């Protein structure tokens, strides 16, 4: 573990030493799209319960190599909407339960940016591609139908990995300041269900369904 930490630190310092470091702040309204796939053919079904709008915000750090390339990272706070519908179609049961949960997380992008030459005075296009690591630190129960007064049982993994693709425009204000704005798509790659069971049953979520979250959003911010 110490060797890995030293290697990471050495790499970070090397990147910092051979690049121009640019800090920034980013705000992003996004639409959370839930992808749920039931993998078992039985009387218990799990499906999506709608989508919802959310916001992400936080600092960005770009390590620029020349005028047109950069390694981009940061730490963004995000409250992701998760919506599920549980349906038991067995003749003796036949009930439906819906719930909405807010996943509080920190997103860490690991991406590369490529800039075009100026398309107008002080204006460039940028394209961004890479991964996004999310650390879910809190599950906040929002609502259910029918409503329940019992304790909420957590059901999502702490860690998630996504593919990040984005594009936008950067407008330079001065020697070191710039405004940027663009669009992005973030596609969840890992099954977010943990190995917990549905309350009162032996039904393991991870063994019976796959759950992923996608984000489609806008981003605006400033670098300095």
Beta strands, then each sheet from edge to edge (+ up, - down):
strand 1: 20-38
strand 2: 44-48
strand 3: 52-65
strand 4: 69-88
strand 5: 95-115
strand 6: 123-145
strand 7: 159-172
strand 8: 178-188
strand 9: 209-223
sheet 1: 2+ 4- 3+ 1- 9+ 8- 7+ 6- 5+
end
